[in-house]
């Protein structure tokens, strides 16, 4: 009674509503920027069983926005680290971690165990997987997305409402849209959007308010303005998912047409001769790569800077996480510029390798 007193004294909730919250089961996809506030507020609210699936580990760069974690969480699996922190917030509920990727092979079995699914993923492949699994299992999906200073919230597949595919029928080309590790994100934005997602979850559980079904709420953190777009249900899009239900678990996360990109390590390129190293990050991004002759061509300027590319050499492109470099390779291949490779290591790891490599060469001398 004391823990949930501020809920219970609300006439719209009361003890009956709090009991509904305590009996609810919610699965959160991803314990990242969006997942963290969702998990915190649903845990504090007393949702009886909360599942969290995430195969990633906590990194230092996460702490700028994923405030569920601290320095003691570094290197730990996010789902397990989330459970440890959330149990301290509320030890009267059940937190079930799934330290594994969400796949077509495990999605249906997982989703059937929960009442509501919350999507906190950061890539389109997973979003379409989550949407389609929700359609098949008939689960409401609370959606959230962020981009730099802007966020979106909606509820899909709720009481015969539209799905994510009704808004976006087809996924974009793989790696065509950068994530926050490549373009950045305002640290408080996922907290705002994630809190809105948690609010939608509680409204669904309690049966109060107007759920964001058939609507896409858009929020701009720079102007503090919101706008709401109407979404219509597209029977064809939904039926196409149901028609492929029998083959769902045989699918792989490999959505979108793509040109093959060969990824190579920095060590492989260092050992080669006649290699041009190209940094496709924006010019202000740090750290710069030391002890290596690097050509700086931001991805946004690639097609207008082709004169900087040496066609007689192999081209080794890199960025921070490997996404922009892969996209840059596709652009160059589309322009019939060959012998292009993506180095998935970021500049920091490349610097570390070069430091050790040069030290080894010095010792050999």
Buried (B, 14 or more C-beta within 10 A) or exposed (E): EEEBEEBBEEEEBBEEBBBBBBEBBBBBBBBBBBBBBBBBBBBBBBBBBBBBBBEBBBBEEBBBBBBBBEEEBBEBBBBBBBBBBBBEBBEEBEBBBBBEEBBBEBBBEBBEEBBBBBBBBBBBBBBBBBBBBBBBBEBBBBBBBBBBBBBBBBBBBBEEBBBBBBBBEEBEBBBEBBBBBBBEBBEEBBBBBBBBBBBBBBBBBBEEEEBBBBBBBBBEBEEEEEEEEEBEBBEEBBEBBEEEEEEBBEBEBEBBEBEEBEBBBBEEBBEEEEBBBBBBBBEEBEEEBEEBEBBBBBBEEBEEBEEEBEEEBBBBBBBBBBBBBBBBBBBBBEEEBEBBBBBBBBBEBBBEBBEEBEEEEEEEE
